[in-house]
Amino acid sequence: QLMGQKINPIGFRVGITENWRSRWFANKQTFGKLLVQDQHIRRFIKQEYAVAGIPRIEIERDMERVHVFLFTSRPGVIIGRKGAKVDKLKEDLEMLSGQEVKLEIREVMNPELDAQLVGESIAQQLVKRAAFRRVMKQAIRTSMEKGAVGVKVQVSGRLGGSEMARRETFSEGSVPLQTLQANVDYGFTEARTTYGVIGVKCWIYKGPYQDNEGRRHAAHAKKG
């Protein structure tokens, strides 16, 4: 008897209906260095702008510059007064990468339908010692009201400060994890509470991919 095998729903769909989060080509000598640099860029932005609600950062490269696409639910926090903050961030990233950086900020219009942001919002409330069951149910309700077809949330760790770690899952609607044409968004984050780390996972099913969108990604993947 085999255990159920789990896979990250986004990684499962990359190259089929989801696009790659880093899009560039490099030879064997520089590939590793650039991969680590991508990770540094993402970590730096997430740490510096933790309050800006950043679910994902996409990176493209050409010979002379790095293109960073920053998705955020609160663009004002990143841009700052008269764009002062965004210029500072651009400088910091140029220092980090040693190349010219082109920064593009894209607003996330529905943060309640972004699994990463929903997970981060739950984690923030857990750190503030909110009752985990209420927080989870509230997050699910909000996402469903905003148009999600199904939502599943799982928290694991020392819930409510209990002696023994355990896992609790709440879900509503359907979340078809094996259907590649199902647009399932996934997010994971950790709530660092005083009594230990609580892991938060969130799956949001938004219905099937739109035909043209799916075809565009598939064509892009074939071309690549």
C-alpha positions in Angstrom: 0.0 0.0 0.0 1.6 3.3 -1.1 1.2 6.6 0.7 -0.5 9.4 -1.3 2.3 11.2 -3.2 2.2 15.0 -2.9 3.5 17.6 -5.3 3.5 21.4 -5.4 0.5 22.2 -7.7 2.4 25.0 -9.4 5.5 22.9 -10.1 3.1 20.2 -11.4 1.7 22.6 -14.0 4.9 24.5 -15.1 5.4 24.1 -18.8 1.8 22.9 -19.3 -0.5 25.6 -18.1 1.7 27.7 -15.8 4.7 29.7 -16.9 8.2 29.5 -15.4 8.9 31.9 -12.6 12.5 32.5 -13.9 12.9 32.8 -17.6 16.4 32.9 -18.9 19.1 30.8 -20.6 22.7 30.3 -19.4 25.6 28.0 -20.1 26.9 25.4 -17.5 29.5 27.7 -16.1 27.1 30.5 -15.1 23.8 28.7 -14.6 24.4 27.8 -10.9 25.5 31.3 -10.1 22.5 32.9 -11.7 20.1 30.5 -10.0 21.5 31.4 -6.6 21.3 35.1 -7.5 17.6 34.7 -8.4 17.1 33.2 -5.0 18.9 36.1 -3.3 16.8 38.6 -5.2 13.6 36.9 -4.1 14.7 36.6 -0.5 15.9 40.2 -0.3 12.6 41.6 -1.7 10.5 39.4 0.6 12.5 40.4 3.7 12.6 44.1 3.0 9.0 44.4 1.9 7.3 41.8 4.0 4.3 44.1 4.6 3.8 44.8 0.8 1.9 41.5 0.2 4.2 40.0 -2.5 3.0 36.6 -3.6 5.6 36.1 -6.4 8.6 37.6 -8.1 9.3 36.7 -11.7 12.8 37.2 -13.3 13.9 37.4 -16.9 17.4 38.1 -18.1 19.1 39.2 -21.3 22.8 39.8 -21.9 23.0 43.2 -20.1 20.2 43.5 -17.7 17.9 41.7 -15.3 14.1 42.2 -15.6 12.3 41.8 -12.3 8.5 41.5 -12.3 7.2 42.2 -8.8 3.6 41.2 -8.1 2.1 43.0 -5.1 -1.3 43.6 -3.5 0.0 47.0 -2.1 2.0 48.7 -4.8 2.0 52.0 -2.8 4.2 50.5 -0.1 6.9 49.6 -2.6 6.7 52.7 -4.8 6.7 55.2 -1.9 6.4 58.9 -2.1 7.2 60.1 -5.6 8.7 56.7 -6.4 11.6 57.2 -3.9 11.4 53.7 -2.4 11.2 52.0 -5.8 14.4 53.8 -6.9 16.1 52.6 -3.7 15.0 49.0 -4.3 16.3 49.2 -7.9 19.7 50.4 -6.6 19.8 47.6 -4.0 19.0 45.0 -6.6 21.7 46.3 -8.9 24.2 46.1 -6.1 23.0 42.5 -5.4 23.2 41.3 -9.0 26.0 43.5 -10.3 23.9 44.2 -13.4 21.4 46.8 -14.6 18.0 46.0 -13.2 14.7 46.8 -14.9 11.9 46.7 -12.2 8.3 46.3 -13.1 5.6 46.4 -10.5 2.3 44.7 -11.2 -0.7 44.9 -8.9 -2.5 41.8 -7.7 -6.1 42.9 -8.1 -7.7 40.1 -6.0 -5.5 39.3 -3.0 -8.2 37.0 -1.5 -7.8 34.7 -4.5 -4.0 34.5 -4.3 -3.1 31.4 -2.2 0.3 32.7 -1.1 -1.3 36.0 0.2 -4.1 34.1 1.9 -1.6 31.8 3.6 0.6 34.8 4.7 -2.5 36.6 6.1 -3.4 33.5 8.2 0.2 33.2 9.4 0.3 36.9 10.5 -2.9 36.3 12.5 -1.4 33.2 14.1 1.6 35.1 15.2 -0.8 37.6 16.9 -2.2 34.6 18.8 -5.6 34.5 17.1 -7.7 31.3 17.3 -6.5 29.2 14.4 -9.9 27.6 13.6 -11.6 30.9 13.4 -8.9 32.4 11.2 -8.9 29.5 8.8 -12.7 29.5 8.4 -12.8 33.2 7.9 -10.0 33.1 5.2 -11.9 30.3 3.4 -15.2 32.2 3.6 -13.6 35.4 2.2 -12.0 33.6 -0.7 -15.2 31.8 -1.6 -17.2 35.1 -1.5 -14.6 36.6 -3.9 -15.3 33.8 -6.5 -13.1 30.8 -5.7 -14.6 27.5 -6.7 -12.9 25.7 -3.8 -10.4 26.4 -1.0 -8.4 24.2 1.2 -6.2 25.4 4.1 -3.9 23.3 6.3 -2.0 24.3 9.4 0.5 22.1 11.2 2.6 22.6 14.3 1.9 23.4 17.9 -1.6 24.8 17.3 -2.9 27.0 20.1 0.4 26.3 22.0 -0.4 22.7 22.6 2.3 20.3 23.9 2.1 18.1 20.8 2.2 19.2 17.2 -0.7 18.3 15.0 -2.2 19.1 11.7 -5.7 20.6 11.0 -7.3 20.9 7.6 -10.4 22.9 6.6 -11.8 23.0 3.1 -14.9 24.2 1.1 -15.9 23.5 -2.5 -13.7 21.3 -4.7 -10.0 21.4 -5.2 -9.1 18.9 -8.0 -5.3 18.4 -7.5 -4.9 15.8 -10.3 -6.5 17.9 -13.1 -3.9 19.7 -15.0 -6.4 22.0 -16.7 -7.7 23.1 -13.2 -6.3 26.5 -12.2 -5.2 25.6 -8.7 -3.1 28.2 -6.9 -0.9 27.1 -4.0 0.9 29.0 -1.3 3.1 28.0 1.7 4.4 30.1 4.5 5.5 29.7 8.1 4.1 31.5 11.2 7.0 31.9 13.7 5.1 31.9 17.0 6.6 32.0 20.5 6.0 28.3 21.0 7.4 27.1 17.6 6.9 27.3 13.9 3.5 26.6 12.4 3.4 25.7 8.7 0.5 27.1 6.7 -0.5 25.7 3.3 -3.3 27.0 1.1 -4.9 25.7 -2.1 -7.3 27.8 -4.1 -9.2 26.4 -7.1 -10.3 29.2 -9.5 -12.0 27.0 -12.1 -10.5 25.7 -15.4 -7.8 27.7 -17.2 -9.3 30.0 -19.8 -9.0 28.4 -23.2 -6.9 31.1 -24.8 -4.7 31.5 -21.7 -4.1 27.7 -21.5 -3.3 27.5 -25.2 -0.9 30.5 -25.0 1.0 28.9 -22.2 1.1 25.5 -24.0 2.3 27.1 -27.2 5.0 29.0 -25.2 6.1 25.8 -23.5 6.3 23.9 -26.9 8.3 26.8 -28.4 10.7 26.8 -25.5 
